[in-house]
Amino acid sequence: MGGESMTRTVPSGGGTGTARTGGGRLGQRLSGLVMALGLVMFLGGFAWAALVYRPYTVPTGSMSPTIAIGDRVLAQRIDGDEVRRGDVVVFEDENWIAHSKVVKRVVAVGGDTVSCCTDGKLTVDGKPIDEPYLPKGSVAELKGFGTVTVPEGRLFLLGDERQGSLDSTAHLTDAARGTVSRDAVSARVDAVVWPWKGMLERPTGFETLGALSEPGPLRTIEVLIVAGAVLVFAGGAYGPVAARLGRSRTATTRAETAGAR
């Protein structure tokens, strides 16, 4: 009788309520909040990226090795007055290519004098520029060009693959001496995303001439999206994990009860 009485006093559903509901009410609410927060972060990151960035596919190798043929890039929407030396920009100029976007690197801005070559290097305002983004072992230009003074409000642009790039040097005989208006620029390339190469390296060779552009918010957006995905996964996993733990506790309780008999 003692054993029978003991058995009746043990809660028959010990732990089963937890197993059925996948955690207590507080746990469920917290799980829901975590999932909601994660979803907001995840979708918010993509929405932010859609507002700030535009994707482009580069069809030529004129920016190799920085950007290869067919690479997919993300370019931050900017105004022309935000462009700095060393930036890789997206622009459109009817005198270059009609109805098509062009991707080149800005090497000089309005008021600069640019020439090539001195000891195999590009010079801007008389200062030789280190260009580590050029193909290994290459020089700044295969054929030198005379000094060009860039008019105010305009840009002088070159491809990183100088041998085959149709850039400002191919338009030196134009009225604008190969320069492009700042207003023609619509975006600045921040990263190569397919195949993944990550953020472009900062063009530190131009630092002696003035401030460089700050990277866009892409890294912050990446963190936001990844953190959101982790929170959604963690919140969604709480219920099944809690239910499994609840069933485990129930089985342990029943085994202890059976042993008491």
C-alpha positions in Angstrom: 0.0 0.0 0.0 2.9 2.4 0.9 4.3 2.0 -2.5 0.9 2.4 -4.2 0.3 5.6 -2.2 3.7 7.0 -3.1 3.0 6.3 -6.8 -0.2 8.3 -6.7 1.4 11.3 -5.2 3.9 11.7 -8.1 2.5 14.1 -10.8 1.5 11.9 -13.7 2.2 14.6 -16.2 5.6 15.7 -14.6 7.3 17.6 -17.4 4.8 16.6 -20.1 3.3 20.1 -20.1 6.7 21.4 -21.1 7.2 18.8 -23.7 3.8 19.4 -25.3 4.1 23.2 -25.5 7.8 23.2 -26.5 8.9 25.2 -23.4 7.1 27.4 -20.9 5.0 30.4 -21.8 7.8 32.8 -20.9 10.2 30.8 -23.1 7.8 30.8 -26.0 7.3 34.5 -25.8 11.0 35.2 -25.6 11.5 32.8 -28.6 8.8 34.7 -30.6 10.4 38.0 -29.8 13.9 36.8 -30.8 12.5 35.5 -34.1 10.7 38.7 -34.7 13.8 40.8 -34.0 15.9 38.5 -36.2 13.4 38.8 -39.1 13.4 42.6 -38.8 17.2 42.7 -38.9 17.4 40.2 -41.7 14.9 41.8 -44.0 16.0 45.3 -42.9 19.5 44.5 -44.0 18.4 43.6 -47.5 16.1 46.6 -47.7 19.0 48.9 -46.6 21.2 47.3 -49.2 18.6 47.7 -51.9 18.3 51.4 -51.1 22.1 52.1 -50.9 23.6 49.7 -53.5 23.2 48.8 -57.1 24.5 45.5 -58.6 26.5 45.6 -61.9 28.1 43.0 -64.0 31.4 44.1 -65.5 31.6 42.8 -69.1 35.3 43.6 -69.9 38.7 42.9 -68.3 39.8 46.5 -68.3 39.7 46.6 -64.4 41.6 43.3 -63.9 42.8 42.0 -61.6 40.6 44.1 -59.3 37.5 43.2 -61.2 37.6 40.4 -63.8 35.4 39.8 -66.8 31.8 38.9 -65.7 32.4 39.8 -62.1 29.3 41.0 -60.2 29.9 44.1 -58.1 28.0 46.2 -55.6 28.2 49.9 -56.1 27.0 52.5 -53.6 24.8 55.2 -55.0 26.6 58.5 -54.7 26.6 62.0 -56.2 29.5 63.2 -58.3 30.8 65.6 -55.7 31.5 62.7 -53.4 34.1 61.1 -55.7 37.7 61.0 -54.5 41.0 60.0 -56.0 41.4 56.2 -56.2 37.7 55.5 -56.3 36.4 52.9 -58.7 33.2 54.5 -60.1 30.3 53.7 -62.4 29.5 56.4 -64.9 27.9 57.1 -68.3 29.4 59.3 -71.0 28.1 59.4 -74.5 31.5 60.4 -75.8 32.9 57.1 -74.5 30.2 54.5 -75.0 26.6 55.3 -75.9 23.9 54.1 -73.6 26.2 52.0 -71.5 27.7 52.1 -68.0 31.5 52.2 -67.7 33.6 51.2 -64.7 37.0 52.9 -64.2 39.3 54.2 -61.5 39.6 57.9 -60.8 43.2 58.9 -60.7 42.9 62.7 -60.8 40.2 65.2 -60.0 39.5 68.8 -61.0 42.6 71.0 -60.6 45.1 68.1 -60.7 47.8 67.6 -63.3 48.4 64.0 -64.3 51.1 62.5 -66.4 52.9 59.3 -67.1 55.4 57.9 -66.7 58.1 58.7 -64.2 60.1 55.6 -63.3 57.2 53.5 -64.5 54.7 55.3 -62.2 51.8 57.6 -62.7 52.3 61.1 -61.3 49.6 63.4 -60.0 50.6 66.9 -59.1 54.2 65.8 -59.6 53.9 63.0 -57.0 54.5 59.4 -58.1 51.6 57.2 -57.2 51.9 53.6 -55.8 49.3 51.4 -57.4 49.3 48.0 -55.9 46.0 47.1 -57.6 47.8 46.9 -61.0 48.6 43.5 -62.5 51.8 42.2 -60.9 54.9 43.4 -62.7 53.1 45.9 -65.0 53.9 49.6 -65.3 51.4 52.5 -65.0 51.2 52.8 -68.8 52.8 51.0 -71.8 52.8 54.3 -73.6 53.4 57.5 -71.7 51.2 60.5 -72.2 51.9 64.2 -71.7 50.7 66.3 -68.8 47.0 66.8 -68.6 45.4 69.4 -66.4 42.0 68.2 -65.3 39.3 71.0 -65.5 37.3 71.7 -62.3 34.3 69.5 -62.0 35.8 66.8 -64.1 37.7 63.5 -63.5 40.5 61.6 -65.2 40.0 57.8 -65.2 42.0 54.8 -66.0 41.4 51.0 -66.0 43.6 48.8 -63.7 44.5 46.7 -66.8 46.3 49.6 -68.6 47.2 47.5 -71.6 43.7 47.0 -72.9 41.6 49.6 -71.2 39.8 52.2 -73.3 40.0 54.9 -70.7 40.9 58.6 -70.5 44.1 58.0 -72.4 42.1 56.8 -75.4 40.2 60.1 -75.5 43.0 62.6 -75.1 42.2 64.1 -78.4 38.6 64.9 -77.4 37.6 68.4 -76.5 37.6 67.4 -72.8 41.1 65.8 -73.0 39.7 62.4 -71.9 38.1 63.8 -68.7 34.6 63.0 -67.6 32.1 65.2 -65.7 31.5 64.5 -62.0 27.8 64.6 -62.8 28.2 61.5 -65.0 29.1 59.4 -62.0 26.2 57.4 -60.5 27.9 55.0 -58.1 31.1 53.9 -56.4 32.1 50.2 -56.4 32.5 48.9 -52.8 32.9 45.1 -53.3 33.0 42.2 -55.8 30.3 39.8 -54.7 30.3 37.2 -57.4 32.6 35.4 -57.3 33.1 36.6 -53.8 36.3 38.8 -53.5 35.0 41.1 -50.8 35.6 44.8 -50.3 37.9 46.6 -52.6 41.3 47.6 -51.0 41.7 51.2 -50.1 43.8 53.1 -52.7 46.4 54.3 -50.2 48.8 55.6 -52.9 46.6 58.7 -53.2 46.5 59.6 -49.5 49.3 62.2 -49.9 47.1 64.1 -52.2 44.0 64.3 -50.0 41.4 62.4 -48.1 40.2 59.1 -49.5 36.5 58.0 -49.7 35.2 56.1 -46.6 33.8 52.6 -47.3 30.1 52.3 -47.6 27.8 50.6 -45.0 28.2 47.1 -46.7 30.0 45.5 -43.7 27.4 46.8 -41.3 24.7 45.5 -43.6 26.4 42.1 -43.7 26.5 41.9 -39.9 22.9 42.9 -39.7 21.8 40.2 -42.1 23.9 37.4 -40.6 22.9 38.4 -37.0 19.3 38.4 -38.1 19.5 35.0 -39.6 21.2 33.6 -36.5 18.4 35.0 -34.3 15.7 33.6 -36.5 17.3 30.2 -36.4 17.9 30.4 -32.6 14.3 31.5 -31.9 12.9 28.8 -34.2 15.0 26.1 -32.7 14.0 26.9 -29.1 10.6 25.1 -29.3 11.9 21.7 -30.6 14.9 21.8 -28.3 12.8 22.6 -25.2 10.3 19.9 -26.2 13.1 17.3 -26.5 14.5 18.3 -23.1 11.0 18.1 -21.6 10.5 14.6 -22.9 13.9 13.7 -21.6 13.0 15.0 -18.1 9.6 13.1 -18.3 11.3 9.9 -19.1 13.8 10.3 -16.3 10.9 11.1 -13.8 9.0 8.0 -14.9 12.1 5.8 -14.6 12.6 7.1 -11.0 9.0 6.5 -10.2 9.2 2.9 -11.5 12.3 2.4 -9.4 10.5 3.6 -6.3 7.8 1.0 -6.8 
